[in-house]
């Protein structure tokens, strides 16, 4: 998958979550392909946000007289036609006092019945109308916080890093980030209305005297029209995610801010029961299987404290993640390990501070799933601490966690220190990281790294990375063999010519045990060359992109090729929000150690094979949406045909039905071998209101003949106070598989109840 495809897949929810605002009466001007030159529409100096002295009752009615004393922001249409006419009247205003940033919106609508509310689920976008804004509170042009609400008052929040750029490493959006803030909405025959109140203590900032400069983008999204109105005006060259980029926000100022230093203490109590089938001795039982029961009662506590506007401290004791949704199963058609993303909220919060990518979309020096998980099994976390802050242009983060003994390993202490210093300009930095995994079982591991991203001119970026590991079980032969070096040059734009060139070398002794490294002992040369043609205002397409990507992996020992690929791709991006991609891929693999794909083997040998495919992504704002992917072609010395279908249907604002089906037919006629892999998912989500929700997630994989069920009930009283009831069970669908005795129907089940309550000062 190339860089643009990654941006499309991961960023699509963010695209939809963006909103539209347009400048009244602003028609498309001459600018090539029906676009507007936005330079004259943006202020080159910071714009002051009005300071208010009176009270604002955050009730979503927007009837305080003080709002009418503030001029609404001038709005600009980003989509469906850049620089087009605003079709619905919108009034958005900003204000602040010494503790809070306020935003109000009057989203008038000529067809109130067309206002779309598709779900009550928090942080899940289902094609709703939105009012959203992005705040670059540290004015660093790279990181930001994003807040949004729907006409039903459903909250969305996430953090943004790396200027919302998918630069080939880690995703720049973290949708599991949650914070303390307030929003209320109302509806009537004229439209819908919203009021936000964001504490400055949630945002974090650095003051110069009594003034603070921040970057802000604010926007409305009208789902049924795919209309995105935005302030400030954003050039079309930044693509569909331009409104999420901290670098494109309008610089604005607030003054005489006096944020509080809140303390949030969240104790929890958890209780549950697990049942596991165990095999009896044949002489003991009428039934071969008995049930082993284990009751659990656990207390724990979390603390969040912000002693200043640019420092946050988190402490946790007996950390628990019982409410986390189960991982989505994957089918592995390669000889490498699968990568599963982090879902646990404690590690997702402020996670971008600790990002240190080393190339690819998975490789990194620090991967938080290494903490508290061992070979897929949970490991008790006694507790830990995290400190995140900023001093001048220096971002820093410290994380330390202690785990219990498990799976033949001693208890471990894991720690991370990450530093990033802004240099030269707002888009460049130098940084470093140290990650440690220490125990007393002879498996200590230490990794360090240094990295820099430089923007020497225009949209050109240079990234350099070095990392090295020291492992108690590995005899490092030399610095190069225990290290990783990466260099990357790229042009970032969604208009005209763009490209990236990269080189990476990973030594055979490089072992980041607190990180993730997909493959080792190689040198990689690669690049991508692409051109994006923006289409006119009357066209059904936003743009067309033609790209070619190539990669070559060489073994370090003898410099012989291990893997090669070249992938030409043609992408059609429609104004409706759908995308169609047509591609072909030619691949070479030199296999020296046989491996298995499902239940068929891939023998030693050299293989050239080709495949072609079509990916179709439906509009994210549609009631019925999803994606379809097809591929067909050669596969090593055989052939493969594959289909992936991931539909989602918002049946009502209370019910959403999602699913997924993946099938691969693999045949090797010359060897008389064949196999079929099938993976199915069904997810039912019920949200009765923004407080009460229930979801069931079931998966079936024909390779292990087992179905997993994960059901979760949540009562959300307020931010930080929740009741969770979670049920998990594995079911053996094919119980007669050569086993004696016959497998039980249930492979095990657990039910847990967890209540957490936040006290704030």
C-alpha positions in Angstrom: 0.0 0.0 0.0 1.5 3.4 -1.0 1.5 6.5 1.1 -1.5 8.1 -0.5 -3.5 4.9 0.0 -2.6 4.9 3.7 -3.7 8.5 4.0 -7.0 7.6 2.4 -7.7 4.6 4.6 -6.8 6.0 7.9 -7.7 9.6 7.3 -11.1 9.0 5.8 -12.9 9.3 9.0 -11.2 12.6 9.7 -12.1 13.8 6.2 -15.8 13.2 7.0 -15.4 14.7 10.4 -14.2 17.9 8.8 -16.9 20.5 8.2 -17.7 23.1 5.6 -17.8 26.9 5.9 -17.9 29.3 3.0 -17.3 33.0 2.4 -20.7 34.5 1.4 -20.9 35.4 -2.2 -17.5 34.1 -3.1 -17.5 32.4 -6.5 -14.7 30.4 -8.0 -12.0 32.7 -9.4 -9.4 32.1 -12.0 -6.8 30.0 -10.4 -6.6 26.8 -12.4 -9.1 24.0 -12.2 -11.8 26.3 -10.7 -10.0 27.1 -7.5 -9.6 30.3 -5.5 -6.4 32.0 -4.5 -6.9 32.2 -0.8 -4.0 34.4 0.1 -6.0 37.6 0.2 -8.7 35.9 2.3 -6.4 35.0 5.1 -5.0 37.4 7.7 -1.2 37.5 7.8 -1.2 38.8 11.4 -2.8 37.1 14.4 -6.5 37.9 14.9 -7.6 38.7 18.5 -10.4 36.6 20.0 -12.7 38.8 21.9 -12.4 38.7 25.7 -15.7 38.7 27.6 -16.5 39.5 31.2 -20.0 38.2 31.4 -21.3 34.7 32.0 -22.1 32.3 29.2 -24.5 29.5 30.0 -23.4 26.6 27.9 -26.9 25.2 27.0 -26.8 25.1 23.2 -29.4 27.8 22.8 -26.9 30.6 21.8 -29.2 33.4 23.2 -26.8 35.4 25.3 -26.7 39.0 24.1 -22.9 39.0 24.3 -22.7 36.6 21.3 -24.4 39.3 19.1 -21.8 41.8 20.0 -19.1 39.6 18.3 -18.8 39.4 14.5 -19.2 36.0 13.0 -16.2 34.5 11.3 -16.1 34.7 7.4 -16.5 31.2 6.0 -15.1 29.6 2.9 -16.3 26.6 0.9 -13.8 23.8 0.7 -16.1 21.2 -0.8 -17.8 20.1 -2.9 -16.5 22.9 -5.0 -13.5 24.9 -3.7 -14.5 28.6 -3.4 -18.1 27.9 -4.3 -21.2 29.5 -2.8 -22.4 28.9 0.7 -25.8 27.1 0.4 -26.8 27.4 4.1 -26.4 30.3 6.4 -23.9 29.7 9.3 -22.8 32.0 12.1 -19.8 30.9 14.1 -18.2 33.1 16.9 -15.3 32.7 19.2 -14.7 34.3 22.6 -12.7 33.7 25.8 -12.4 34.6 29.4 -9.6 33.9 31.8 -10.4 30.2 32.1 -12.2 29.0 29.0 -12.2 29.2 25.2 -15.8 29.5 23.9 -17.3 28.8 20.5 -20.9 29.1 19.3 -22.6 28.1 16.1 -25.9 28.9 14.6 -26.2 26.4 11.8 -29.3 27.5 9.9 -30.8 25.0 7.5 -33.5 25.5 4.8 -34.4 21.8 5.2 -34.3 21.0 8.9 -35.6 17.5 8.3 -32.4 16.9 6.2 -30.1 17.6 9.2 -28.4 14.3 9.7 -27.9 12.6 13.1 -26.9 9.0 12.4 -25.6 7.8 15.9 -25.4 8.7 19.5 -22.0 6.9 19.8 -19.1 9.1 21.0 -16.0 9.3 18.8 -17.6 7.3 16.0 -18.5 9.2 12.8 -21.5 7.8 11.0 -22.3 10.5 8.4 -23.7 13.1 10.8 -23.7 16.9 10.4 -20.9 18.5 12.4 -19.5 21.6 14.0 -15.8 21.2 14.7 -12.6 23.1 15.4 -8.9 22.4 15.5 -6.7 24.2 18.1 -2.9 24.4 17.7 -2.7 25.6 21.3 1.1 25.6 21.4 1.4 27.5 18.1 3.9 24.9 16.9 2.4 24.4 13.4 2.6 20.6 14.0 0.3 19.4 16.8 -3.3 20.2 17.6 -6.4 19.1 19.4 -9.7 18.6 17.6 -13.2 19.0 19.0 -16.5 18.3 17.3 -20.2 17.8 18.0 -23.2 16.7 16.1 -26.8 18.1 16.2 -27.5 15.5 18.9 -24.7 16.8 21.1 -22.5 13.7 20.6 -18.9 14.5 21.4 -15.8 13.8 19.3 -12.3 14.6 20.3 -8.8 13.5 19.1 -5.2 14.7 18.9 -3.3 15.6 15.8 0.4 15.3 15.2 3.0 15.7 12.4 0.8 18.4 10.8 -1.8 15.8 9.9 0.7 14.3 7.4 1.0 10.6 6.7 4.7 10.7 6.0 5.2 7.0 5.8 5.6 6.3 9.5 2.9 6.6 12.2 -0.8 7.8 11.8 -1.1 11.5 12.7 -4.5 11.1 14.4 -5.4 9.6 17.7 -9.1 9.2 18.1 -8.8 7.5 21.5 -7.7 10.8 23.1 -10.3 12.1 25.5 -10.4 15.3 27.6 -12.5 17.3 29.9 -14.6 19.9 28.0 -18.3 20.8 27.6 -20.7 21.1 24.6 -24.4 21.5 24.3 -26.7 21.5 21.3 -30.3 22.3 20.5 -32.5 22.1 17.4 -35.6 23.9 16.1 -37.3 24.7 12.8 -34.5 27.0 11.7 -31.6 24.6 12.1 -29.3 23.5 14.9 -27.2 25.4 17.5 -24.2 24.6 19.6 -22.0 26.0 22.3 -18.5 24.8 23.3 -16.6 25.5 26.5 -12.9 24.3 26.4 -10.8 24.8 29.6 -7.4 26.3 28.8 -6.1 23.7 31.2 -7.2 21.1 28.7 -5.6 22.8 25.8 -2.2 23.6 27.3 -0.3 26.7 26.0 2.7 28.9 26.4 2.2 32.6 27.1 4.4 35.6 26.1 3.6 38.2 28.7 -0.1 38.3 29.1 -0.8 37.1 25.5 -1.1 33.6 24.0 -1.0 32.9 20.3 -2.8 29.8 19.0 -3.8 28.4 15.6 -7.5 27.8 15.1 -9.5 26.3 12.2 -13.3 26.0 12.7 -15.8 24.5 10.3 -19.3 23.2 9.7 -20.1 20.1 7.8 -23.5 19.5 6.0 -23.4 15.8 5.4 -26.2 15.4 2.8 -24.5 18.0 0.6 -20.9 17.0 1.4 -20.5 20.8 2.0 -17.5 21.8 4.0 -17.4 25.4 5.2 -14.2 26.5 6.9 -12.4 29.4 8.6 -9.8 30.4 7.5 -9.8 29.9 3.8 -7.5 26.9 3.0 -5.8 26.4 -0.4 -6.8 23.4 -2.4 -3.3 22.1 -2.7 -3.5 20.8 0.9 -6.1 18.3 -0.2 -9.1 16.9 1.6 -7.4 17.0 5.0 -6.2 20.6 4.7 -8.7 21.7 7.4 -7.0 19.3 9.9 -3.5 20.7 9.4 -2.2 22.8 12.3 0.1 24.7 9.8 -3.0 26.0 8.0 -4.9 27.3 11.0 -5.4 31.0 11.5 -3.1 32.5 14.1 -5.3 34.0 16.8 -4.6 35.6 20.2 -6.1 35.5 23.7 -5.0 37.7 26.6 -4.9 37.7 30.3 -5.5 34.0 30.5 -5.5 32.5 34.0 -6.0 28.7 33.7 -6.8 26.6 36.6 -4.5 23.7 37.7 -7.1 20.9 37.9 -6.6 17.6 39.7 -8.7 14.7 38.4 -8.7 11.5 40.6 -10.5 8.5 39.2 -10.8 5.4 41.4 -12.3 2.3 40.0 -13.6 -1.0 41.2 -13.9 -4.1 39.0 -15.5 -7.5 39.6 -16.0 -10.5 37.4 -16.1 -14.2 36.7 -14.3 -16.3 34.2 -15.1 -19.8 33.1 -12.5 -22.0 31.4 -13.0 -25.6 30.2 -10.3 -28.0 31.5 -9.8 -31.6 30.5 -10.6 -34.2 33.3 -8.8 -37.4 33.8 -10.8 -40.0 31.9 -11.3 -42.1 35.0 -12.8 -39.2 36.9 -15.7 -38.0 34.8 -18.8 -38.8 33.0 -18.0 -35.7 30.9 -14.5 -35.2 29.6 -14.6 -31.5 30.2 -15.0 -29.6 33.5 -15.4 -25.9 34.1 -12.8 -24.0 36.1 -14.2 -20.8 37.6 -12.2 -17.8 38.7 -13.7 -14.8 40.5 -12.0 -11.4 40.3 -12.2 -8.3 42.4 -9.8 -5.4 41.7 -9.5 -1.8 42.8 -7.4 0.8 41.1 -6.9 4.5 40.7 -5.8 7.1 38.1 -4.7 10.7 38.7 -4.4 13.5 36.3 -2.8 16.8 37.3 -1.7 19.9 35.3 0.4 22.1 37.6 0.9 24.6 34.8 -0.4 25.4 31.4 2.4 23.5 29.6 2.8 20.4 31.9 0.6 17.4 32.5 1.2 14.5 35.0 -0.6 11.2 34.9 -0.3 8.5 37.6 -2.0 5.1 37.6 -2.1 2.2 40.1 -3.3 -1.3 39.2 -4.0 -0.2 35.7 -7.0 -2.0 34.1 -8.3 -2.1 30.5 -11.3 -4.5 30.9 -13.5 -2.2 28.7 -11.2 -2.2 25.6 -12.8 -3.7 22.5 -11.3 -6.9 21.1 -8.7 -6.7 18.3 -9.9 -7.3 14.8 -8.6 -10.6 13.5 -6.4 -10.6 10.4 -5.4 -13.1 7.7 -1.6 -13.3 7.3 -0.5 -13.9 3.7 3.1 -13.0 4.4 6.0 -14.6 6.3 6.1 -11.7 8.7 4.4 -10.9 12.0 1.0 -9.2 12.1 0.7 -5.7 13.6 -2.3 -4.9 15.9 -2.8 -1.2 16.9 -2.9 0.0 20.4 -6.5 0.5 21.8 -5.9 1.0 25.5 -6.8 4.6 26.4 -4.1 5.2 29.0 -1.4 4.5 26.3 -3.4 6.3 23.6 -3.6 9.5 25.6 -0.7 11.9 24.6 0.8 9.0 22.5 2.1 11.3 19.8 4.6 12.7 22.2 6.4 9.3 22.3 6.2 8.6 18.6 9.5 7.6 17.1 8.9 5.9 13.7 11.8 4.1 12.0 10.2 3.5 8.6 7.2 1.7 7.1 3.9 2.0 8.8 4.5 -0.3 11.8 8.2 0.0 12.7 9.0 2.1 15.8 11.4 2.2 18.8 8.5 2.3 21.3 5.3 0.3 20.9 3.0 0.5 23.9 1.4 -2.9 23.3 4.7 -4.4 24.6 3.6 -3.2 28.0 1.0 -5.4 29.8 0.7 -8.0 27.0 2.8 -11.1 26.5 2.1 -13.5 23.7 -1.4 -12.3 23.5 -2.1 -12.7 27.2 -2.8 -9.9 29.6 -0.1 -9.1 32.2 -0.9 -7.3 35.4 0.3 -3.7 35.4 1.1 -2.6 39.0 1.1 1.0 37.9 3.1 3.8 36.4 3.6 7.5 35.7 3.6 9.8 32.6 4.9 13.4 32.4 4.3 15.4 29.2 5.2 19.1 28.7 6.8 21.8 26.7 9.4 24.4 27.5 10.0 27.0 24.7 10.3 24.9 21.5 11.1 21.7 23.4 8.5 18.9 23.7 9.3 16.2 26.3 7.6 13.1 27.5 8.5 10.6 30.3 6.7 7.3 30.8 7.5 4.6 33.4 5.4 1.4 34.0 5.9 -1.7 36.2 4.4 -5.1 35.4 4.0 -8.3 37.3 5.8 -11.6 36.5 4.1 -13.5 33.8 4.7 -16.2 31.0 8.0 -17.2 32.4 9.3 -13.7 32.6 10.1 -11.7 35.8 8.3 -8.5 36.6 9.5 -5.8 34.3 10.1 -2.0 34.5 9.6 -0.3 31.1 10.5 3.3 30.6 10.6 5.9 27.7 12.1 9.3 27.5 11.3 11.4 24.3 12.6 14.8 23.4 11.8 17.0 20.3 13.3 20.5 19.9 11.9 22.8 17.2 14.7 24.3 15.0 15.1 26.7 12.1 11.4 27.0 11.4 8.0 25.7 12.7 8.2 22.7 10.5 11.7 21.3 11.6 12.9 19.5 14.7 15.7 17.4 16.1 14.9 14.8 18.8 15.9 11.7 20.6 14.5 8.8 22.5 15.5 6.2 25.1 13.4 3.1 25.7 14.2 0.5 28.4 12.8 -2.9 29.2 14.4 -4.2 32.4 13.8 -7.3 34.5 15.8 -9.8 36.4 15.5 -12.8 34.1 18.4 -12.0 31.8 16.4 -10.3 29.1 17.2 -6.6 29.6 16.9 -4.4 26.6 17.8 -0.8 26.0 17.2 1.2 22.8 18.1 4.8 21.9 17.5 6.9 18.8 18.0 10.3 17.4 16.0 11.8 14.6 15.4 15.1 12.7 12.9 16.4 10.3 14.0 19.5 8.3 12.1 21.6 5.9 14.8 23.4 3.9 12.5 25.1 1.4 9.0 25.0 -0.1 7.2 21.8 0.6 10.4 19.7 0.7 11.2 17.6 3.8 14.2 15.7 4.8 14.0 13.0 7.6 17.0 11.3 9.1 16.8 8.6 11.8 19.3 6.5 13.7 18.5 3.9 16.4 20.6 1.3 18.2 19.7 -1.5 20.7 21.6 -3.2 23.5 20.2 -6.6 24.4 21.3 -9.0 27.1 20.6 -12.0 24.9 22.2 -10.7 21.8 26.0 -10.4 21.2 26.2 -7.2 19.2 29.0 -7.6 16.6 29.4 -3.8 15.9 27.5 -0.6 16.0 26.1 -0.9 12.5 24.8 -4.4 13.0 23.0 -3.4 16.2 21.6 -0.2 14.6 19.0 1.2 12.2 19.6 4.1 9.8 16.8 5.8 7.7 16.9 8.7 5.3 13.9 10.1 3.5 13.3 13.1 1.1 9.8 14.0 0.2 7.6 16.7 -1.3 4.3 17.1 0.5 1.5 18.4 -1.6 -1.8 17.2 -3.0 -1.3 19.2 -6.2 0.9 18.7 -9.2 4.1 16.7 -8.8 4.9 15.0 -5.4 7.4 12.3 -4.5 9.4 10.6 -1.9 12.8 8.8 -1.9 13.9 6.6 1.0 16.8 4.4 2.2 16.8 2.2 5.3 19.3 -0.2 6.7 18.5 -2.5 9.6 21.3 -4.6 11.2 20.9 -8.3 12.1 21.4 -7.5 15.8 18.9 -4.6 16.0 16.3 -5.8 18.6 13.9 -3.2 20.0 12.0 -5.3 22.5 9.9 -2.4 23.6 9.2 -1.5 20.0 8.1 -3.2 16.7 10.3 -4.2 13.8 8.6 -6.1 11.0 11.7 -7.5 9.3 15.4 -7.3 10.1 18.9 -7.6 8.5 18.2 -5.7 5.2 19.0 -2.6 3.2 16.0 -1.0 1.5 16.0 1.4 -1.5 12.7 2.8 -2.6 10.6 5.8 -3.7 7.3 7.0 -5.1 6.7 9.4 -8.0 3.2 10.9 -8.5 1.2 13.6 -10.1 -2.2 15.0 -9.0 -4.4 16.8 -11.4 -7.0 19.0 -9.8 -10.3 19.0 -11.7 -12.6 21.9 -12.5 -15.6 23.2 -10.6 -18.1 21.6 -12.9 -16.4 18.2 -12.9 -17.7 15.2 -10.8 -14.1 14.5 -9.7 -12.0 16.4 -7.2 -8.7 15.1 -8.6 -7.0 12.3 -10.4 -3.6 10.9 -9.2 -1.2 8.7 -11.1 1.6 7.3 -9.0 4.3 4.6 -9.3 6.0 3.2 -6.2 9.0 0.8 -6.1 10.9 -0.9 -3.3 13.9 -3.2 -3.3 15.1 -5.1 -0.2 18.7 -6.5 -0.1 20.3 -8.9 2.4 23.1 -7.2 4.3 25.3 -10.3 4.2 25.7 -10.8 0.5 23.7 -7.8 -1.0 21.5 -10.2 -2.9 17.9 -9.1 -3.5 15.3 -10.5 -1.0 12.2 -8.6 -2.1 11.3 -6.2 -4.9 8.1 -4.6 -6.0 6.8 -2.0 -8.4 3.2 -0.7 -8.1 1.6 1.7 -10.6 -1.7 3.1 -9.4 -4.4 5.4 -10.7 -6.8 7.0 -8.2 -10.1 8.9 -8.9 -11.3 11.1 -6.1 -14.9 12.1 -6.5 -16.6 15.1 -5.1 -19.3 12.8 -3.6 -16.7 11.5 -1.3 -16.1 8.2 -2.9 -12.7 7.0 -4.2 -11.8 4.4 -6.9 -8.2 3.1 -7.2 -7.0 0.8 -9.9 -3.5 -0.7 -9.5 -1.2 -3.5 -10.5 1.7 -4.9 -8.5 4.7 -6.9 -9.7 6.7 -8.6 -6.9 9.9 -10.6 -6.5 10.6 -12.8 -3.5 13.7 -14.9 -2.8 12.5 -17.5 -0.2 15.4 -19.3 1.6 13.3 -20.6 4.6 10.0 -22.3 3.7 6.9 -20.9 5.4 3.2 -21.5 5.5 0.2 -19.4 4.3 -2.8 -20.8 6.0 -2.4 -24.6 5.6 -0.3 -24.5 2.4 3.5 -24.2 2.2 5.7 -21.9 0.2 8.9 -23.8 -0.6 12.4 -22.3 -1.1 13.0 -20.6 -4.4 12.9 -17.4 -6.4 9.4 -16.1 -7.5 8.2 -13.4 -9.8 4.4 -12.8 -9.6 1.9 -10.1 -10.6 -1.5 -9.1 -9.4 -4.1 -6.4 -10.2 -6.8 -5.0 -8.1 -9.6 -2.4 -7.7 -10.4 -0.6 -4.5 -13.7 1.2 -4.1 -14.4 3.4 -1.1 -18.0 4.6 -0.7 -18.7 8.1 0.6 -18.1 8.3 4.3 -21.1 10.5 4.8 -23.6 8.0 3.3 -26.1 6.1 5.4 -24.8 2.9 3.7 -21.0 3.1 3.3 -17.9 1.0 3.5 -15.3 -0.3 1.0 -14.8 -3.1 -1.5 -11.4 -4.4 -2.5 -10.7 -7.0 -5.1 -7.5 -8.6 -6.3 -6.5 -11.3 -8.7 -3.2 -12.6 -10.1 -0.2 -14.9 -9.5 0.9 -15.8 -6.0 4.4 -17.3 -5.7 4.2 -20.4 -7.9 0.4 -20.4 -7.8 -2.5 -18.0 -8.1 -4.8 -16.0 -5.8 -8.1 -14.3 -6.0 -9.2 -12.1 -3.1 -12.3 -10.1 -2.0 -12.7 -7.8 1.0 -16.1 -6.2 1.8 -16.6 -3.9 4.8 -20.1 -2.5 4.8 -21.6 -0.2 7.5 -25.3 0.7 7.7 -26.7 3.4 10.0 -30.1 2.0 10.4 -31.1 4.8 12.7 -29.5 7.2 15.2 -29.9 4.3 17.7 -28.7 1.4 15.6 -25.6 0.9 13.4 -24.8 -2.4 11.8 -21.3 -3.1 10.5 -19.6 -6.1 9.2 -16.7 -7.4 7.1 -16.0 -10.4 5.0 -12.6 -11.4 3.6 -12.0 -14.4 1.3 -8.8 -15.6 -0.4 -8.7 -18.5 -2.8 -5.1 -19.7 -3.2 -4.2 -22.5 -5.6 -0.9 -24.1 -6.6 -1.9 -26.3 -9.6 1.7 -27.5 -10.1 1.8 -28.9 -6.6 -1.8 -30.0 -6.3 -2.3 -27.8 -3.2 -5.1 -25.3 -2.6 -6.7 -23.5 0.3 -9.4 -20.9 1.1 -9.2 -18.4 3.9 -12.3 -16.8 5.2 -12.7 -14.1 7.9 -16.1 -12.6 8.9 -17.0 -9.9 11.3 -20.4 -8.5 12.5 -20.7 -5.5 14.8 -24.0 -4.3 16.2 -24.0 -0.9 18.0 -26.9 0.4 19.9 -26.8 3.9 21.4 -30.0 4.9 23.2 -28.6 8.4 23.9 -25.2 10.0 24.3 -24.9 8.3 27.8 -26.2 4.7 27.2 -24.7 2.4 24.6 -24.3 -1.3 23.9 -22.2 -3.1 21.3 -21.6 -6.7 20.2 -18.7 -7.6 18.1 -18.4 -11.2 16.7 -15.6 -12.7 14.5 -15.2 -16.0 12.7 -11.9 -17.2 11.2 -12.0 -20.5 9.3 -8.3 -21.1 10.0 -8.8 -21.6 13.8 -12.5 -22.7 13.5 -13.5 -20.4 16.3 -15.8 -17.5 16.8 -15.1 -14.8 19.3 -17.8 -12.6 20.9 -17.1 -9.3 22.6 -20.2 -7.5 24.1 -19.9 -4.2 25.9 -22.5 -2.1 27.8 -21.6 1.5 28.9 -23.4 4.0 31.0 -21.5 7.3 30.7 -22.6 9.5 33.5 -20.1 12.3 32.7 -16.5 12.7 31.6 -14.5 10.3 33.7 -17.4 8.5 35.3 -18.6 5.3 33.7 -20.1 2.0 34.3 -19.0 -0.8 32.0 -20.2 -4.4 31.7 -18.2 -6.5 29.4 -18.8 -10.1 28.2 -16.3 -12.2 26.2 -16.7 -15.7 24.9 -15.0 -18.0 22.4 -17.0 -20.7 20.6 -15.7 -23.8 18.9 -17.7 -24.2 15.7 -16.0 -27.3 14.5 -15.7 -29.5 17.6 -14.6 -32.7 15.7 -11.3 -31.8 14.3 -9.3 -34.9 15.1 -9.3 -34.1 18.8 -10.1 -36.8 21.3 -12.2 -36.0 23.3 -14.5 -33.7 21.3 -14.0 -30.0 22.0 -16.5 -28.2 24.2 -18.8 -25.7 22.6 -17.4 -22.9 24.7 -13.7 -22.2 24.6 -14.0 -20.0 27.7 -16.1 -16.9 28.8 -15.7 -13.9 31.1 -18.0 -11.3 32.4 -16.7 -8.1 34.0 -18.3 -5.1 35.6 -16.2 -1.9 36.1 -17.3 1.4 37.7 -15.0 4.4 37.6 -15.8 7.8 39.2 -13.8 11.0 38.7 -13.4 13.6 41.4 -12.1 17.0 40.3 -10.6 19.9 42.1 
